[in-house]
């Protein structure tokens, strides 16, 4: 767990005395046992080996399942050092009674920005026995100071520990400060409520006393995972349902091997440097995995940076940043695939919101609503639907609200209606990371709802 002194410290010291010791006294022993079991089922120990003498132990949480594979979320500092290397040897251990099981894992992305308290990594884990349960995120962002919370993980290498505490502060930056136990080894572990629902991912430790968790709702819409399978014997491009839109980019992880030609030579997604005459695209290695977005084609060709002690490791994967827009198509770089066999799974992480996206469906307020609320003609956009985990949901915009104004680029607020809302969002999208909304709710004006567009 990374230590940190922050601007939150003063507020934490003020609120700690008010919140310390608050517990959910209504829970029976049976309920506590069920809560412990639920949290334990979706929590894993994460082990990353850096070299013969160095490595890291942390915690992870089951995030999403694709058949026999699971996406696990943890902290970036658990699996490597940002900008320098990412461990090529990562494994996770779910809780199992009477046995110790380590499952192989591949890192698909790491993202660490200290000034924003962002420290996230996603792993793809092979889990054919279905040992890892996927955590359920909190249904509503009803996070209040004093709410009981439960931190879990492997502090200082302990087998598994759950500690209770309370929320001390919830910030506009989607951080949850709490006083449940945080120690080295808790990094990447979950912060849960009394129902066992996931509130956030523990990352930082403040003054050795308090923990900071990245709120789960802050990145459920920002990080979206998909999977597609490319067959080695396919004679044409496979069109997937995965789309990268303007304002987004992708990160791809290709896992596995396939065989080509009659000699049954095999390779992973990076391909082989021969057979120029039968390549679909001669710019890239033969039998590599090609990914097309729009009119642009790339090869899944990279591997994570290694430190010196890991140069001899060659895992069966490839990673690639995808920056072009469009629906993804896949195929093996082999124009004569008839005698090929096997397949490769491509995991795609689509990062970000589409440009101009707010996440609401709106309409004009009715004439009676305008009369009752004293709204001028042509003003206001009534919210009919709010997409889960969208910028609007993160801002606290609700169905039934009437959006009156948006403030972007530190300019004066701009009045909006159902026709101009999207245009105003789009025009200010690239300039700042957040804007502010004013809404009318139950006849009362609510100002400065923070719409965050970047994480």
Secondary structure as GFF3:
##gff-version 3
##sequence-region A 1 455
A	DSSP	beta_strand	2	4	.	.	.	ID=ss1
A	DSSP	alpha_helix	9	19	.	.	.	ID=ss2
A	DSSP	alpha_helix	29	41	.	.	.	ID=ss3
A	DSSP	beta_strand	43	49	.	.	.	ID=ss4
A	DSSP	beta_strand	55	66	.	.	.	ID=ss5
A	DSSP	beta_strand	69	74	.	.	.	ID=ss6
A	DSSP	alpha_helix	76	79	.	.	.	ID=ss7
A	DSSP	beta_strand	80	81	.	.	.	ID=ss8
A	DSSP	beta_strand	85	86	.	.	.	ID=ss9
A	DSSP	beta_strand	89	94	.	.	.	ID=ss10
A	DSSP	beta_strand	103	113	.	.	.	ID=ss11
A	DSSP	three_ten_helix	114	116	.	.	.	ID=ss12
A	DSSP	beta_strand	118	126	.	.	.	ID=ss13
A	DSSP	beta_strand	148	153	.	.	.	ID=ss14
A	DSSP	three_ten_helix	155	157	.	.	.	ID=ss15
A	DSSP	beta_strand	161	170	.	.	.	ID=ss16
A	DSSP	beta_strand	175	178	.	.	.	ID=ss17
A	DSSP	beta_strand	190	192	.	.	.	ID=ss18
A	DSSP	beta_strand	198	206	.	.	.	ID=ss19
A	DSSP	beta_strand	210	215	.	.	.	ID=ss20
A	DSSP	alpha_helix	217	220	.	.	.	ID=ss21
A	DSSP	beta_strand	223	231	.	.	.	ID=ss22
A	DSSP	beta_strand	238	244	.	.	.	ID=ss23
A	DSSP	beta_strand	249	255	.	.	.	ID=ss24
A	DSSP	beta_strand	258	260	.	.	.	ID=ss25
A	DSSP	beta_strand	265	267	.	.	.	ID=ss26
A	DSSP	three_ten_helix	276	278	.	.	.	ID=ss27
A	DSSP	beta_strand	289	293	.	.	.	ID=ss28
A	DSSP	beta_strand	296	299	.	.	.	ID=ss29
A	DSSP	three_ten_helix	308	310	.	.	.	ID=ss30
A	DSSP	beta_strand	317	322	.	.	.	ID=ss31
A	DSSP	beta_strand	326	332	.	.	.	ID=ss32
A	DSSP	beta_strand	341	351	.	.	.	ID=ss33
A	DSSP	beta_strand	360	363	.	.	.	ID=ss34
A	DSSP	alpha_helix	367	373	.	.	.	ID=ss35
A	DSSP	beta_strand	381	386	.	.	.	ID=ss36
A	DSSP	alpha_helix	391	395	.	.	.	ID=ss37
A	DSSP	beta_strand	402	407	.	.	.	ID=ss38
A	DSSP	beta_strand	414	415	.	.	.	ID=ss39
A	DSSP	alpha_helix	421	427	.	.	.	ID=ss40
A	DSSP	beta_strand	434	441	.	.	.	ID=ss41
A	DSSP	beta_strand	444	452	.	.	.	ID=ss42
###
